[in-house]
Amino acid sequence: MPLSFTVRRATHFLRSYGGTDQVFFPNRQAIIRLVGAVLAEQNDEWAEGRRYLSLDILTKSRLTPQPTQQEDTPLQLSA
């Protein structure tokens, strides 16, 4: 969701509510925490969408038993 759409929607809500004299946040720190949480969530969603291998595939690959490595014994050459 683009930021401009979010701002327009919030502005429309405030205008239709009857004014901006209502207090939605108790202080500036509350606004900063909310905006930070929203931005962190958007970043996580963006990163998940851009990931080459999804977390499901990575989890399944870790659960699949890996074959054990055999000791390399030198082959004897016959003359």
N, C-alpha and C positions, 0 to 999 in steps of 0.2 A: 504494500500500500504506500503510494508516494506521500511524502511529508506534506505537500501542498494540499492533497485531498484531506488529510487528517486535520490540518489547520482550518480548511474551509468548513469541514463538518463541525468542528468545535465552535467556530465562529457562528455558524448557523444555529447551533444549539443554544448558544448564549443569547443571540438575538431573539429567538423564538421563546426563550424562557422568560423574557421580560426585563432583561437588563443584566448588568454586570456587577450589581451591588451585592451579590451573594459571594460569600467567601468559600472557595472550594478547597484551598490548602491553608493549613495553619501558619506556615512560614516558608521562607525561600528554600531551606534545606529539604523540605518535603517535596517541593517541585523538582529540585535537582535529583533526588533519589528516584522519583517516578520517571523522569526523562532518561536517566541513566539505565534504569531497568528495562524500559522500552527499547532503547538503543541496543542494549546487550542482547535482548531477545531477537531483534531484527538481525543483528550480526550473526547469531547462532543459526538462524534459519537460512541466511544467505550462505554461510559457510557449509552447511549441510547440503544445500542444493548444488554447490560447486564442487563438492567432494567427488573425486574420481571413483573411489570405492566407498559404498555406503557402510554405515556402522554394522548393519546386519551381515553383510558379506565378510567384513573383518572379524566379527564375532564367530561366525561359522567356521572361518578358516583357522581360528585359534582352537576351536573345539575338535576339529578333525585331527585324529592322531597322526603324527608325523612318522614316517618310516625311520627306523634306526639306521645309523650309518654303519656299514660293515667295514671291518678293518681291511685296509689295502695291503694285500700280501704280494710281494713282487713275483711275477711269473718267471719260471725257470725256462731259459731258452735252451733248446737242444741244438747241438752243433752238427 
